[in-house]
Amino acid sequence: MKYLTLKDRRLIAKLYRQEARVLDIANKVGCHPGTIYEELRRGATGKLDENQRPEYDPDLAQKEVRASIRRRGNHRKAPMPNTKEED
């Protein structure tokens, strides 16, 4: 499993601006096309680019990934209630 780096995200942005197909971008980056679709969704700015496609910002995508990792953190589980039966 490959995690995308900021360098990968900037390459995705460059190829996406050049109107490369998602399959071609995935081959160039070395990941599954589904990863590219997810990445384009993650970095969507809510605006349309000059080709009337959702605009992709690699820095926004990187920020979203870092926030997601921070949210995961070390969550402590609540203690389990005592399930022993008393005689």
mmCIF file as gemmi writes it, N, C-alpha and C atoms, coordinates in Angstrom:
data_model
loop_
_atom_site.group_PDB
_atom_site.id
_atom_site.type_symbol
_atom_site.label_atom_id
_atom_site.label_alt_id
_atom_site.label_comp_id
_atom_site.label_asym_id
_atom_site.label_entity_id
_atom_site.label_seq_id
_atom_site.pdbx_PDB_ins_code
_atom_site.Cartn_x
_atom_site.Cartn_y
_atom_site.Cartn_z
_atom_site.occupancy
_atom_site.B_iso_or_equiv
_atom_site.pdbx_formal_charge
_atom_site.auth_seq_id
_atom_site.auth_asym_id
_atom_site.pdbx_PDB_model_num
ATOM 1 N N . MET Axp A 1 ? 0.845 -1.175 0 1 0 ? 1 A 1
ATOM 2 C CA . MET Axp A 1 ? 0 0 0 1 0 ? 1 A 1
ATOM 3 C C . MET Axp A 1 ? 0.891 1.24 0 1 0 ? 1 A 1
ATOM 4 N N . LYS Axp A 2 ? 0.587 2.169 -0.883 1 0 ? 2 A 1
ATOM 5 C CA . LYS Axp A 2 ? 1.389 3.371 -1.008 1 0 ? 2 A 1
ATOM 6 C C . LYS Axp A 2 ? 0.604 4.57 -0.487 1 0 ? 2 A 1
ATOM 7 N N . TYR Axp A 3 ? 1.259 5.352 0.358 1 0 ? 3 A 1
ATOM 8 C CA . TYR Axp A 3 ? 0.664 6.595 0.817 1 0 ? 3 A 1
ATOM 9 C C . TYR Axp A 3 ? 1.167 7.714 -0.074 1 0 ? 3 A 1
ATOM 10 N N . LEU Axp A 4 ? 0.28 8.605 -0.466 1 0 ? 4 A 1
ATOM 11 C CA . LEU Axp A 4 ? 0.67 9.711 -1.326 1 0 ? 4 A 1
ATOM 12 C C . LEU Axp A 4 ? 1.391 10.776 -0.516 1 0 ? 4 A 1
ATOM 13 N N . THR Axp A 5 ? 2.428 11.329 -1.111 1 0 ? 5 A 1
ATOM 14 C CA . THR Axp A 5 ? 3.18 12.414 -0.496 1 0 ? 5 A 1
ATOM 15 C C . THR Axp A 5 ? 2.734 13.728 -1.129 1 0 ? 5 A 1
ATOM 16 N N . LEU Axp A 6 ? 3.213 14.828 -0.575 1 0 ? 6 A 1
ATOM 17 C CA . LEU Axp A 6 ? 2.9 16.132 -1.159 1 0 ? 6 A 1
ATOM 18 C C . LEU Axp A 6 ? 3.454 16.212 -2.584 1 0 ? 6 A 1
ATOM 19 N N . LYS Axp A 7 ? 4.611 15.612 -2.794 1 0 ? 7 A 1
ATOM 20 C CA . LYS Axp A 7 ? 5.203 15.586 -4.147 1 0 ? 7 A 1
ATOM 21 C C . LYS Axp A 7 ? 4.275 14.843 -5.115 1 0 ? 7 A 1
ATOM 22 N N . ASP Axp A 8 ? 3.716 13.714 -4.671 1 0 ? 8 A 1
ATOM 23 C CA . ASP Axp A 8 ? 2.758 12.967 -5.499 1 0 ? 8 A 1
ATOM 24 C C . ASP Axp A 8 ? 1.527 13.808 -5.787 1 0 ? 8 A 1
ATOM 25 N N . ARG Axp A 9 ? 1.045 14.498 -4.775 1 0 ? 9 A 1
ATOM 26 C CA . ARG Axp A 9 ? -0.16 15.323 -4.942 1 0 ? 9 A 1
ATOM 27 C C . ARG Axp A 9 ? 0.088 16.47 -5.917 1 0 ? 9 A 1
ATOM 28 N N . ARG Axp A 10 ? 1.257 17.034 -5.882 1 0 ? 10 A 1
ATOM 29 C CA . ARG Axp A 10 ? 1.576 18.115 -6.836 1 0 ? 10 A 1
ATOM 30 C C . ARG Axp A 10 ? 1.686 17.574 -8.263 1 0 ? 10 A 1
ATOM 31 N N . LEU Axp A 11 ? 2.195 16.355 -8.41 1 0 ? 11 A 1
ATOM 32 C CA . LEU Axp A 11 ? 2.246 15.722 -9.728 1 0 ? 11 A 1
ATOM 33 C C . LEU Axp A 11 ? 0.826 15.451 -10.226 1 0 ? 11 A 1
ATOM 34 N N . ILE Axp A 12 ? -0.035 14.983 -9.338 1 0 ? 12 A 1
ATOM 35 C CA . ILE Axp A 12 ? -1.438 14.76 -9.705 1 0 ? 12 A 1
ATOM 36 C C . ILE Axp A 12 ? -2.064 16.065 -10.185 1 0 ? 12 A 1
ATOM 37 N N . ALA Axp A 13 ? -1.825 17.153 -9.461 1 0 ? 13 A 1
ATOM 38 C CA . ALA Axp A 13 ? -2.388 18.456 -9.833 1 0 ? 13 A 1
ATOM 39 C C . ALA Axp A 13 ? -1.887 18.898 -11.204 1 0 ? 13 A 1
ATOM 40 N N . LYS Axp A 14 ? -0.609 18.711 -11.439 1 0 ? 14 A 1
ATOM 41 C CA . LYS Axp A 14 ? -0.02 19.116 -12.723 1 0 ? 14 A 1
ATOM 42 C C . LYS Axp A 14 ? -0.636 18.319 -13.872 1 0 ? 14 A 1
ATOM 43 N N . LEU Axp A 15 ? -0.705 17.007 -13.71 1 0 ? 15 A 1
ATOM 44 C CA . LEU Axp A 15 ? -1.264 16.158 -14.762 1 0 ? 15 A 1
ATOM 45 C C . LEU Axp A 15 ? -2.758 16.42 -14.945 1 0 ? 15 A 1
ATOM 46 N N . TYR Axp A 16 ? -3.462 16.665 -13.854 1 0 ? 16 A 1
ATOM 47 C CA . TYR Axp A 16 ? -4.897 16.95 -13.919 1 0 ? 16 A 1
ATOM 48 C C . TYR Axp A 16 ? -5.148 18.254 -14.676 1 0 ? 16 A 1
ATOM 49 N N . ARG Axp A 17 ? -4.315 19.259 -14.435 1 0 ? 17 A 1
ATOM 50 C CA . ARG Axp A 17 ? -4.446 20.532 -15.168 1 0 ? 17 A 1
ATOM 51 C C . ARG Axp A 17 ? -4.162 20.345 -16.66 1 0 ? 17 A 1
ATOM 52 N N . GLN Axp A 18 ? -3.306 19.373 -16.991 1 0 ? 18 A 1
ATOM 53 C CA . GLN Axp A 18 ? -2.978 19.098 -18.394 1 0 ? 18 A 1
ATOM 54 C C . GLN Axp A 18 ? -4.008 18.179 -19.047 1 0 ? 18 A 1
ATOM 55 N N . GLU Axp A 19 ? -5.111 17.923 -18.354 1 0 ? 19 A 1
ATOM 56 C CA . GLU Axp A 19 ? -6.231 17.116 -18.824 1 0 ? 19 A 1
ATOM 57 C C . GLU Axp A 19 ? -5.869 15.653 -19.038 1 0 ? 19 A 1
ATOM 58 N N . ALA Axp A 20 ? -4.923 15.13 -18.262 1 0 ? 20 A 1
ATOM 59 C CA . ALA Axp A 20 ? -4.583 13.71 -18.339 1 0 ? 20 A 1
ATOM 60 C C . ALA Axp A 20 ? -5.74 12.89 -17.787 1 0 ? 20 A 1
ATOM 61 N N . ARG Axp A 21 ? -5.906 11.69 -18.317 1 0 ? 21 A 1
ATOM 62 C CA . ARG Axp A 21 ? -6.943 10.792 -17.812 1 0 ? 21 A 1
ATOM 63 C C . ARG Axp A 21 ? -6.528 10.266 -16.445 1 0 ? 21 A 1
ATOM 64 N N . VAL Axp A 22 ? -7.508 9.905 -15.64 1 0 ? 22 A 1
ATOM 65 C CA . VAL Axp A 22 ? -7.244 9.389 -14.291 1 0 ? 22 A 1
ATOM 66 C C . VAL Axp A 22 ? -6.369 8.137 -14.37 1 0 ? 22 A 1
ATOM 67 N N . LEU Axp A 23 ? -6.613 7.272 -15.335 1 0 ? 23 A 1
ATOM 68 C CA . LEU Axp A 23 ? -5.818 6.059 -15.494 1 0 ? 23 A 1
ATOM 69 C C . LEU Axp A 23 ? -4.35 6.403 -15.776 1 0 ? 23 A 1
ATOM 70 N N . ASP Axp A 24 ? -4.116 7.409 -16.611 1 0 ? 24 A 1
ATOM 71 C CA . ASP Axp A 24 ? -2.747 7.825 -16.919 1 0 ? 24 A 1
ATOM 72 C C . ASP Axp A 24 ? -2.066 8.431 -15.693 1 0 ? 24 A 1
ATOM 73 N N . ILE Axp A 25 ? -2.815 9.209 -14.926 1 0 ? 25 A 1
ATOM 74 C CA . ILE Axp A 25 ? -2.27 9.809 -13.701 1 0 ? 25 A 1
ATOM 75 C C . ILE Axp A 25 ? -1.894 8.697 -12.72 1 0 ? 25 A 1
ATOM 76 N N . ALA Axp A 26 ? -2.772 7.708 -12.565 1 0 ? 26 A 1
ATOM 77 C CA . ALA Axp A 26 ? -2.517 6.608 -11.639 1 0 ? 26 A 1
ATOM 78 C C . ALA Axp A 26 ? -1.264 5.838 -12.043 1 0 ? 26 A 1
ATOM 79 N N . ASN Axp A 27 ? -1.099 5.59 -13.334 1 0 ? 27 A 1
ATOM 80 C CA . ASN Axp A 27 ? 0.091 4.879 -13.803 1 0 ? 27 A 1
ATOM 81 C C . ASN Axp A 27 ? 1.354 5.686 -13.544 1 0 ? 27 A 1
ATOM 82 N N . LYS Axp A 28 ? 1.28 6.981 -13.751 1 0 ? 28 A 1
ATOM 83 C CA . LYS Axp A 28 ? 2.444 7.857 -13.547 1 0 ? 28 A 1
ATOM 84 C C . LYS Axp A 28 ? 2.821 7.926 -12.07 1 0 ? 28 A 1
ATOM 85 N N . VAL Axp A 29 ? 1.83 8.004 -11.186 1 0 ? 29 A 1
ATOM 86 C CA . VAL Axp A 29 ? 2.069 8.114 -9.752 1 0 ? 29 A 1
ATOM 87 C C . VAL Axp A 29 ? 2.386 6.747 -9.144 1 0 ? 29 A 1
ATOM 88 N N . GLY Axp A 30 ? 1.852 5.689 -9.749 1 0 ? 30 A 1
ATOM 89 C CA . GLY Axp A 30 ? 2.099 4.342 -9.251 1 0 ? 30 A 1
ATOM 90 C C . GLY Axp A 30 ? 1.089 3.884 -8.219 1 0 ? 30 A 1
ATOM 91 N N . CYS Axp A 31 ? -0.178 4.196 -8.462 1 0 ? 31 A 1
ATOM 92 C CA . CYS Axp A 31 ? -1.224 3.778 -7.534 1 0 ? 31 A 1
ATOM 93 C C . CYS Axp A 31 ? -2.463 3.379 -8.324 1 0 ? 31 A 1
ATOM 94 N N . HIS Axp A 32 ? -3.493 2.957 -7.626 1 0 ? 32 A 1
ATOM 95 C CA . HIS Axp A 32 ? -4.748 2.523 -8.225 1 0 ? 32 A 1
ATOM 96 C C . HIS Axp A 32 ? -5.555 3.747 -8.682 1 0 ? 32 A 1
ATOM 97 N N . PRO Axp A 33 ? -6.286 3.638 -9.794 1 0 ? 33 A 1
ATOM 98 C CA . PRO Axp A 33 ? -7.117 4.77 -10.238 1 0 ? 33 A 1
ATOM 99 C C . PRO Axp A 33 ? -8.116 5.234 -9.174 1 0 ? 33 A 1
ATOM 100 N N . GLY Axp A 34 ? -8.616 4.318 -8.354 1 0 ? 34 A 1
ATOM 101 C CA . GLY Axp A 34 ? -9.538 4.703 -7.281 1 0 ? 34 A 1
ATOM 102 C C . GLY Axp A 34 ? -8.889 5.649 -6.291 1 0 ? 34 A 1
ATOM 103 N N . THR Axp A 35 ? -7.588 5.485 -6.086 1 0 ? 35 A 1
ATOM 104 C CA . THR Axp A 35 ? -6.843 6.382 -5.2 1 0 ? 35 A 1
ATOM 105 C C . THR Axp A 35 ? -6.838 7.791 -5.77 1 0 ? 35 A 1
ATOM 106 N N . ILE Axp A 36 ? -6.698 7.9 -7.081 1 0 ? 36 A 1
ATOM 107 C CA . ILE Axp A 36 ? -6.688 9.216 -7.731 1 0 ? 36 A 1
ATOM 108 C C . ILE Axp A 36 ? -8.064 9.87 -7.621 1 0 ? 36 A 1
ATOM 109 N N . TYR Axp A 37 ? -9.128 9.096 -7.858 1 0 ? 37 A 1
ATOM 110 C CA . TYR Axp A 37 ? -10.475 9.651 -7.714 1 0 ? 37 A 1
ATOM 111 C C . TYR Axp A 37 ? -10.704 10.165 -6.294 1 0 ? 37 A 1
ATOM 112 N N . GLU Axp A 38 ? -10.292 9.367 -5.308 1 0 ? 38 A 1
ATOM 113 C CA . GLU Axp A 38 ? -10.44 9.77 -3.901 1 0 ? 38 A 1
ATOM 114 C C . GLU Axp A 38 ? -9.618 11.031 -3.617 1 0 ? 38 A 1
ATOM 115 N N . GLU Axp A 39 ? -8.429 11.084 -4.182 1 0 ? 39 A 1
ATOM 116 C CA . GLU Axp A 39 ? -7.55 12.235 -3.976 1 0 ? 39 A 1
ATOM 117 C C . GLU Axp A 39 ? -8.145 13.495 -4.604 1 0 ? 39 A 1
ATOM 118 N N . LEU Axp A 40 ? -8.721 13.371 -5.787 1 0 ? 40 A 1
ATOM 119 C CA . LEU Axp A 40 ? -9.345 14.523 -6.444 1 0 ? 40 A 1
ATOM 120 C C . LEU Axp A 40 ? -10.532 15.023 -5.626 1 0 ? 40 A 1
ATOM 121 N N . ARG Axp A 41 ? -11.265 14.096 -5.003 1 0 ? 41 A 1
ATOM 122 C CA . ARG Axp A 41 ? -12.379 14.501 -4.132 1 0 ? 41 A 1
ATOM 123 C C . ARG Axp A 41 ? -11.85 15.202 -2.887 1 0 ? 41 A 1
ATOM 124 N N . ARG Axp A 42 ? -10.78 14.658 -2.311 1 0 ? 42 A 1
ATOM 125 C CA . ARG Axp A 42 ? -10.213 15.199 -1.078 1 0 ? 42 A 1
ATOM 126 C C . ARG Axp A 42 ? -9.693 16.63 -1.284 1 0 ? 42 A 1
ATOM 127 N N . GLY Axp A 43 ? -9.105 16.895 -2.434 1 0 ? 43 A 1
ATOM 128 C CA . GLY Axp A 43 ? -8.509 18.201 -2.68 1 0 ? 43 A 1
ATOM 129 C C . GLY Axp A 43 ? -9.405 19.162 -3.445 1 0 ? 43 A 1
ATOM 130 N N . ALA Axp A 44 ? -10.68 18.827 -3.586 1 0 ? 44 A 1
ATOM 131 C CA . ALA Axp A 44 ? -11.604 19.695 -4.321 1 0 ? 44 A 1
ATOM 132 C C . ALA Axp A 44 ? -11.815 21.002 -3.561 1 0 ? 44 A 1
ATOM 133 N N . THR Axp A 45 ? -11.736 22.116 -4.276 1 0 ? 45 A 1
ATOM 134 C CA . THR Axp A 45 ? -11.87 23.423 -3.652 1 0 ? 45 A 1
ATOM 135 C C . THR Axp A 45 ? -13.306 23.94 -3.652 1 0 ? 45 A 1
ATOM 136 N N . GLY Axp A 46 ? -14.18 23.275 -4.412 1 0 ? 46 A 1
ATOM 137 C CA . GLY Axp A 46 ? -15.555 23.75 -4.53 1 0 ? 46 A 1
ATOM 138 C C . GLY Axp A 46 ? -15.743 24.662 -5.726 1 0 ? 46 A 1
ATOM 139 N N . LYS Axp A 47 ? -14.681 24.908 -6.456 1 0 ? 47 A 1
ATOM 140 C CA . LYS Axp A 47 ? -14.735 25.741 -7.662 1 0 ? 47 A 1
ATOM 141 C C . LYS Axp A 47 ? -14.499 24.867 -8.886 1 0 ? 47 A 1
ATOM 142 N N . LEU Axp A 48 ? -14.737 25.421 -10.052 1 0 ? 48 A 1
ATOM 143 C CA . LEU Axp A 48 ? -14.466 24.72 -11.301 1 0 ? 48 A 1
ATOM 144 C C . LEU Axp A 48 ? -13.227 25.328 -11.949 1 0 ? 48 A 1
ATOM 145 N N . ASP Axp A 49 ? -12.421 24.474 -12.596 1 0 ? 49 A 1
ATOM 146 C CA . ASP Axp A 49 ? -11.235 24.98 -13.296 1 0 ? 49 A 1
ATOM 147 C C . ASP Axp A 49 ? -11.634 25.459 -14.692 1 0 ? 49 A 1
ATOM 148 N N . GLU Axp A 50 ? -10.65 25.808 -15.513 1 0 ? 50 A 1
ATOM 149 C CA . GLU Axp A 50 ? -10.943 26.342 -16.847 1 0 ? 50 A 1
ATOM 150 C C . GLU Axp A 50 ? -11.583 25.302 -17.765 1 0 ? 50 A 1
ATOM 151 N N . ASN Axp A 51 ? -11.49 24.033 -17.408 1 0 ? 51 A 1
ATOM 152 C CA . ASN Axp A 51 ? -12.094 22.959 -18.195 1 0 ? 51 A 1
ATOM 153 C C . ASN Axp A 51 ? -13.46 22.541 -17.643 1 0 ? 51 A 1
ATOM 154 N N . GLN Axp A 52 ? -13.987 23.312 -16.704 1 0 ? 52 A 1
ATOM 155 C CA . GLN Axp A 52 ? -15.277 23.059 -16.069 1 0 ? 52 A 1
ATOM 156 C C . GLN Axp A 52 ? -15.291 21.748 -15.278 1 0 ? 52 A 1
ATOM 157 N N . ARG Axp A 53 ? -14.139 21.392 -14.741 1 0 ? 53 A 1
ATOM 158 C CA . ARG Axp A 53 ? -14.026 20.236 -13.848 1 0 ? 53 A 1
ATOM 159 C C . ARG Axp A 53 ? -13.748 20.766 -12.449 1 0 ? 53 A 1
ATOM 160 N N . PRO Axp A 54 ? -14.055 19.969 -11.417 1 0 ? 54 A 1
ATOM 161 C CA . PRO Axp A 54 ? -13.749 20.428 -10.053 1 0 ? 54 A 1
ATOM 162 C C . PRO Axp A 54 ? -12.255 20.747 -9.92 1 0 ? 54 A 1
ATOM 163 N N . GLU Axp A 55 ? -11.982 21.898 -9.342 1 0 ? 55 A 1
ATOM 164 C CA . GLU Axp A 55 ? -10.592 22.333 -9.161 1 0 ? 55 A 1
ATOM 165 C C . GLU Axp A 55 ? -9.936 21.513 -8.052 1 0 ? 55 A 1
ATOM 166 N N . TYR Axp A 56 ? -8.67 21.115 -8.26 1 0 ? 56 A 1
ATOM 167 C CA . TYR Axp A 56 ? -7.932 20.304 -7.29 1 0 ? 56 A 1
ATOM 168 C C . TYR Axp A 56 ? -6.768 21.114 -6.737 1 0 ? 56 A 1
ATOM 169 N N . ASP Axp A 57 ? -6.645 21.137 -5.411 1 0 ? 57 A 1
ATOM 170 C CA . ASP Axp A 57 ? -5.551 21.838 -4.738 1 0 ? 57 A 1
ATOM 171 C C . ASP Axp A 57 ? -4.753 20.825 -3.922 1 0 ? 57 A 1
ATOM 172 N N . PRO Axp A 58 ? -3.497 20.556 -4.313 1 0 ? 58 A 1
ATOM 173 C CA . PRO Axp A 58 ? -2.708 19.55 -3.589 1 0 ? 58 A 1
ATOM 174 C C . PRO Axp A 58 ? -2.412 19.935 -2.142 1 0 ? 58 A 1
ATOM 175 N N . ASP Axp A 59 ? -2.272 21.225 -1.867 1 0 ? 59 A 1
ATOM 176 C CA . ASP Axp A 59 ? -1.999 21.665 -0.498 1 0 ? 59 A 1
ATOM 177 C C . ASP Axp A 59 ? -3.218 21.453 0.401 1 0 ? 59 A 1
ATOM 178 N N . LEU Axp A 60 ? -4.408 21.677 -0.146 1 0 ? 60 A 1
ATOM 179 C CA . LEU Axp A 60 ? -5.638 21.431 0.599 1 0 ? 60 A 1
ATOM 180 C C . LEU Axp A 60 ? -5.775 19.931 0.893 1 0 ? 60 A 1
ATOM 181 N N . ALA Axp A 61 ? -5.471 19.098 -0.089 1 0 ? 61 A 1
ATOM 182 C CA . ALA Axp A 61 ? -5.548 17.648 0.105 1 0 ? 61 A 1
ATOM 183 C C . ALA Axp A 61 ? -4.568 17.193 1.185 1 0 ? 61 A 1
ATOM 184 N N . GLN Axp A 62 ? -3.359 17.738 1.164 1 0 ? 62 A 1
ATOM 185 C CA . GLN Axp A 62 ? -2.359 17.384 2.177 1 0 ? 62 A 1
ATOM 186 C C . GLN Axp A 62 ? -2.837 17.791 3.567 1 0 ? 62 A 1
ATOM 187 N N . LYS Axp A 63 ? -3.437 18.98 3.654 1 0 ? 63 A 1
ATOM 188 C CA . LYS Axp A 63 ? -3.961 19.46 4.94 1 0 ? 63 A 1
ATOM 189 C C . LYS Axp A 63 ? -5.072 18.547 5.447 1 0 ? 63 A 1
ATOM 190 N N . GLU Axp A 64 ? -5.943 18.094 4.538 1 0 ? 64 A 1
ATOM 191 C CA . GLU Axp A 64 ? -7.03 17.187 4.915 1 0 ? 64 A 1
ATOM 192 C C . GLU Axp A 64 ? -6.488 15.861 5.441 1 0 ? 64 A 1
ATOM 193 N N . VAL Axp A 65 ? -5.455 15.343 4.804 1 0 ? 65 A 1
ATOM 194 C CA . VAL Axp A 65 ? -4.864 14.068 5.229 1 0 ? 65 A 1
ATOM 195 C C . VAL Axp A 65 ? -4.25 14.217 6.612 1 0 ? 65 A 1
ATOM 196 N N . ARG Axp A 66 ? -3.513 15.289 6.823 1 0 ? 66 A 1
ATOM 197 C CA . ARG Axp A 66 ? -2.891 15.507 8.131 1 0 ? 66 A 1
ATOM 198 C C . ARG Axp A 66 ? -3.941 15.661 9.231 1 0 ? 66 A 1
ATOM 199 N N . ALA Axp A 67 ? -5.028 16.35 8.931 1 0 ? 67 A 1
ATOM 200 C CA . ALA Axp A 67 ? -6.1 16.518 9.916 1 0 ? 67 A 1
ATOM 201 C C . ALA Axp A 67 ? -6.737 15.168 10.232 1 0 ? 67 A 1
ATOM 202 N N . SER Axp A 68 ? -6.904 14.335 9.225 1 0 ? 68 A 1
ATOM 203 C CA . SER Axp A 68 ? -7.48 13.013 9.421 1 0 ? 68 A 1
ATOM 204 C C . SER Axp A 68 ? -6.581 12.152 10.308 1 0 ? 68 A 1
ATOM 205 N N . ILE Axp A 69 ? -5.294 12.219 10.08 1 0 ? 69 A 1
ATOM 206 C CA . ILE Axp A 69 ? -4.346 11.452 10.893 1 0 ? 69 A 1
ATOM 207 C C . ILE Axp A 69 ? -4.367 11.95 12.335 1 0 ? 69 A 1
ATOM 208 N N . ARG Axp A 70 ? -4.441 13.272 12.516 1 0 ? 70 A 1
ATOM 209 C CA . ARG Axp A 70 ? -4.496 13.844 13.866 1 0 ? 70 A 1
ATOM 210 C C . ARG Axp A 70 ? -5.753 13.402 14.598 1 0 ? 70 A 1
ATOM 211 N N . ARG Axp A 71 ? -6.873 13.342 13.862 1 0 ? 71 A 1
ATOM 212 C CA . ARG Axp A 71 ? -8.142 12.936 14.489 1 0 ? 71 A 1
ATOM 213 C C . ARG Axp A 71 ? -8.093 11.488 14.953 1 0 ? 71 A 1
ATOM 214 N N . ARG Axp A 72 ? -7.358 10.651 14.25 1 0 ? 72 A 1
ATOM 215 C CA . ARG Axp A 72 ? -7.275 9.239 14.648 1 0 ? 72 A 1
ATOM 216 C C . ARG Axp A 72 ? -6.686 9.129 16.04 1 0 ? 72 A 1
ATOM 217 N N . GLY Axp A 73 ? -5.517 9.707 16.246 1 0 ? 73 A 1
ATOM 218 C CA . GLY Axp A 73 ? -4.884 9.76 17.555 1 0 ? 73 A 1
ATOM 219 C C . GLY Axp A 73 ? -4.89 8.451 18.313 1 0 ? 73 A 1
ATOM 220 N N . ASN Axp A 74 ? -4.644 8.53 19.584 1 0 ? 74 A 1
ATOM 221 C CA . ASN Axp A 74 ? -4.71 7.378 20.481 1 0 ? 74 A 1
ATOM 222 C C . ASN Axp A 74 ? -5.987 7.487 21.3 1 0 ? 74 A 1
ATOM 223 N N . HIS Axp A 75 ? -7.023 6.901 20.81 1 0 ? 75 A 1
ATOM 224 C CA . HIS Axp A 75 ? -8.29 6.94 21.532 1 0 ? 75 A 1
ATOM 225 C C . HIS Axp A 75 ? -8.286 5.845 22.589 1 0 ? 75 A 1
ATOM 226 N N . ARG Axp A 76 ? -8.588 6.224 23.797 1 0 ? 76 A 1
ATOM 227 C CA . ARG Axp A 76 ? -8.696 5.233 24.865 1 0 ? 76 A 1
ATOM 228 C C . ARG Axp A 76 ? -10.106 4.68 24.856 1 0 ? 76 A 1
ATOM 229 N N . LYS Axp A 77 ? -10.183 3.401 24.965 1 0 ? 77 A 1
ATOM 230 C CA . LYS Axp A 77 ? -11.508 2.776 25.002 1 0 ? 77 A 1
ATOM 231 C C . LYS Axp A 77 ? -12.054 2.858 26.417 1 0 ? 77 A 1
ATOM 232 N N . ALA Axp A 78 ? -13.349 2.992 26.498 1 0 ? 78 A 1
ATOM 233 C CA . ALA Axp A 78 ? -14.002 3.027 27.81 1 0 ? 78 A 1
ATOM 234 C C . ALA Axp A 78 ? -13.817 1.668 28.471 1 0 ? 78 A 1
ATOM 235 N N . PRO Axp A 79 ? -13.634 1.651 29.781 1 0 ? 79 A 1
ATOM 236 C CA . PRO Axp A 79 ? -13.459 0.363 30.461 1 0 ? 79 A 1
ATOM 237 C C . PRO Axp A 79 ? -14.718 -0.491 30.304 1 0 ? 79 A 1
ATOM 238 N N . MET Axp A 80 ? -14.501 -1.767 30.132 1 0 ? 80 A 1
ATOM 239 C CA . MET Axp A 80 ? -15.62 -2.698 29.985 1 0 ? 80 A 1
ATOM 240 C C . MET Axp A 80 ? -16.286 -2.878 31.347 1 0 ? 80 A 1
ATOM 241 N N . PRO Axp A 81 ? -17.611 -2.941 31.371 1 0 ? 81 A 1
ATOM 242 C CA . PRO Axp A 81 ? -18.285 -3.171 32.658 1 0 ? 81 A 1
ATOM 243 C C . PRO Axp A 81 ? -17.945 -4.579 33.167 1 0 ? 81 A 1
ATOM 244 N N . ASN Axp A 82 ? -17.982 -4.714 34.449 1 0 ? 82 A 1
ATOM 245 C CA . ASN Axp A 82 ? -17.649 -5.988 35.072 1 0 ? 82 A 1
ATOM 246 C C . ASN Axp A 82 ? -18.731 -7.006 34.702 1 0 ? 82 A 1
ATOM 247 N N . THR Axp A 83 ? -18.326 -8.066 33.996 1 0 ? 83 A 1
ATOM 248 C CA . THR Axp A 83 ? -19.302 -9.053 33.546 1 0 ? 83 A 1
ATOM 249 C C . THR Axp A 83 ? -19.304 -10.311 34.4 1 0 ? 83 A 1
ATOM 250 N N . LYS Axp A 84 ? -18.487 -10.335 35.457 1 0 ? 84 A 1
ATOM 251 C CA . LYS Axp A 84 ? -18.455 -11.505 36.333 1 0 ? 84 A 1
ATOM 252 C C . LYS Axp A 84 ? -19.744 -11.556 37.148 1 0 ? 84 A 1
ATOM 253 N N . GLU Axp A 85 ? -20.258 -12.777 37.259 1 0 ? 85 A 1
ATOM 254 C CA . GLU Axp A 85 ? -21.455 -12.945 38.091 1 0 ? 85 A 1
ATOM 255 C C . GLU Axp A 85 ? -21.022 -13.29 39.501 1 0 ? 85 A 1
ATOM 256 N N . GLU Axp A 86 ? -21.619 -12.656 40.465 1 0 ? 86 A 1
ATOM 257 C CA . GLU Axp A 86 ? -21.321 -12.912 41.862 1 0 ? 86 A 1
ATOM 258 C C . GLU Axp A 86 ? -22.157 -14.1 42.34 1 0 ? 86 A 1
ATOM 259 N N . ASP Axp A 87 ? -21.577 -15.027 43.076 1 0 ? 87 A 1
ATOM 260 C CA . ASP Axp A 87 ? -22.317 -16.179 43.597 1 0 ? 87 A 1
ATOM 261 C C . ASP Axp A 87 ? -22.988 -15.854 44.894 1 0 ? 87 A 1
